[in-house]
Amino acid sequence: MRTLVDLGDTQIQALDELSKKEKRSRAALIRQAIDDYLQKRHDTQEGEAFGLWGKRKVDGLAYQEKVRREW
């Protein structure tokens, strides 16, 4: 899919220089940058949730069963 993105002159110049250096197209560099950004965001979101229950002394399953009995 094609997407239109406005980039500044300095960004285009930097991409062109990197493109020549790595012998990859500008589009390939942009796709890689987006993939890297999305992966980083995904990893950060998973990391924020990991271990939330870890400091509690109560077993998670026991707590869940207790709460359900209260309904």
Protein Blocks (a to p, Z undefined) as FASTA:
>chain_A
ZZdddddfklmmmmmmmmmmnopafklmmmmmmmmmmmmmmmmmmmmmgoklmmpmbdfk
lmmmmmmmmZZ
